[in-house]
Structures are given as structure tokens and as C-alpha cells.
């Protein structure tokens, strides 16, 4: 897969996530039905944080994430432990909307670069970025299941 195709896929997947978000209210975003570990809001923030964090930590690229987002949405966090101000859906939507273009600016011409540290045996920056498509899909599926359960 060439660079242009990968960035196009990142954009298409993100558009699908944002399209889903259009049907979610602030109240629905924070409901946590029995059997679910997190909420829609957590999953949205988690998608954003993990995409940047994997590229920064393993890829060695400057994909910056607000420290507050890491506190709230990193792997192992959960809404029941949140304290302080939480990003609104509009704020999360804006960050998610801007992220693909920011990543393209930061990573253009570098997808074949060797990763600073291999992640799941993925040796290049592009392969790590490609993995984030799978990660986002998993969490979008979880959000759709949450939305369905909340609507019952």
C-alpha cells in the first residue's frame, strides 16, 4: 500500500467514525450499560490517544497528544476514575476531525522509516499507522454496540 492510499484509508475510516458520532448525544456518550467496560466518550478519546501515542512512542514521530487526554483515554483508564473537566463531544469531534490531516503533515514521506521500537512486530512507521485502522474499527464497533444497548 502506498502512502497516498494509506492516508486515504485513514480519512475514510475517520469519516465513518465521525458519521456515527452525529447520532450520539452527550447523555448517551456517558452511559455505561452492564457488560461494557467503558463509554462512547471514552472510546472516542481512546481512538485519538492511541493513534497519536503509537506513532510517538513506537514510531518515534512527533504526534503530540494533550496530557489531559492521556490521563482520561489511555489504555487501562476508565470513566469511573475520571476527575475534573472532561472534553465535550464537540471537542472530541474536532480533535478527531483534524487528526488525519495533522498526521499526514507530520508523517508524509516517512512511512517507510524504521520504527523507533517495533510494535506487535510491525517494523515501520507506516505499518504502525496501518494498524491504527484496525484499532479504530474495533472501537467503532464497540461504540455501535454501546449505542444500541443505550437505545433499548
C-alpha positions in Angstrom: 0.0 0.0 0.0 1.5 3.3 -0.9 1.4 6.5 1.2 -1.4 8.2 -0.6 -3.6 5.1 -0.3 -2.9 4.7 3.4 -3.8 8.4 4.2 -6.9 8.0 2.1 -7.9 4.9 4.2 -7.2 6.8 7.4 -9.5 9.6 6.2 -12.3 7.2 5.1 -12.2 5.3 8.4 -12.3 8.6 10.4 -15.2 9.9 8.3 -17.2 6.8 9.3 -16.4 7.3 12.9 -17.4 10.9 12.7 -20.6 10.0 10.9 -21.5 7.6 13.7 -20.8 10.4 16.2 -23.5 12.6 14.6 -26.2 10.3 16.2 -24.8 10.4 19.7 -26.0 12.8 22.4 -23.9 14.0 25.3 -26.0 11.8 27.6 -25.6 8.7 25.5 -21.9 9.3 25.3 -21.6 8.7 29.1 -23.9 5.8 29.6 -22.1 2.6 30.5 -24.5 -0.3 30.2 -23.8 -3.5 32.1 -21.3 -5.7 30.4 -19.3 -2.8 28.9 -16.0 -1.6 30.3 -16.2 2.0 29.0 -18.5 4.6 27.4 -18.8 6.0 23.9 -17.0 9.2 25.0 -14.1 7.1 26.4 -13.9 5.1 23.1 -13.7 8.3 21.0 -11.0 9.7 23.1 -9.2 6.4 23.2 -9.1 6.2 19.4 -7.5 9.7 19.3 -5.0 9.0 22.0 -3.9 5.6 20.8 -3.3 6.7 17.2 -1.0 9.5 18.3 0.6 7.6 21.1 1.6 4.6 19.0 3.2 6.8 16.4 5.0 8.9 19.1 6.1 6.0 21.3 6.8 3.3 18.8 7.2 5.2 15.6 9.4 7.9 17.2 7.4 10.6 15.4 6.1 13.9 16.9 2.4 13.1 17.2 1.5 15.2 20.2 -1.4 14.5 22.5 -2.7 16.8 25.2 -1.6 15.3 28.6 -5.2 15.5 29.9 -6.3 13.2 27.0 -3.7 10.7 28.0 -4.9 10.8 31.6 -8.5 10.2 30.5 -8.3 7.9 27.5 -5.1 5.9 27.6 -5.3 2.1 27.7 -6.3 1.0 31.3 -8.2 4.2 32.1 -11.9 4.2 32.7 -14.6 6.8 33.1 -15.4 5.8 36.7 -12.0 7.2 37.7 -12.3 10.5 35.9 -11.9 13.7 37.9 -12.1 17.2 36.7 -13.2 18.6 33.3 -14.0 16.1 30.5 -13.9 17.0 26.8 -17.3 17.6 25.3 -18.4 15.6 22.2 -17.8 18.7 20.1 -14.2 19.0 21.3 -13.5 15.3 20.7 -15.2 15.5 17.3 -12.9 18.5 16.4 -9.8 16.7 17.5 -10.8 13.5 15.6 -11.6 15.5 12.5 -8.3 17.3 12.5 -6.1 14.3 13.4 -5.8 12.6 9.9 -4.5 15.8 8.3 -2.1 16.5 11.2 -0.7 13.0 10.9 -0.3 13.4 7.2 1.7 16.6 7.7 3.9 15.0 10.4 4.4 11.6 8.6 4.5 12.5 4.9 7.5 10.8 3.3 8.3 8.9 6.4 6.0 5.8 6.4 8.9 3.5 5.3 11.0 4.7 8.2 12.0 2.1 10.7 10.0 2.4 13.9 11.9 3.6 17.0 10.6 0.4 18.6 8.7 -2.4 16.8 5.0 -2.6 17.9 3.5 -6.1 17.6 6.4 -7.0 15.3 5.4 -4.1 13.0 8.8 -2.6 12.0 7.9 0.6 10.1 6.0 3.8 10.9 3.6 3.0 8.0 2.8 -0.4 9.4 2.0 1.0 12.8 -0.2 3.7 11.2 -1.9 1.0 9.2 -2.6 -1.0 12.5 -4.5 2.1 13.9 -7.1 1.5 11.2 -7.9 -1.9 12.8 -7.8 -0.4 16.2 -10.3 2.3 15.3 -12.6 -0.2 13.6 -12.7 -2.3 16.8 -13.6 0.7 18.9 -16.2 2.0 16.4 -17.9 -1.4 16.6 -17.9 -1.2 20.4 -19.4 2.2 20.2 -22.1 1.0 17.9 -22.9 -1.8 20.4 -23.0 0.7 23.2 -25.3 3.0 21.3 -27.7 0.1 20.5 -27.7 -1.0 24.2 -28.3 2.5 25.4 -31.3 2.9 23.0 -33.1 -0.2 24.4 
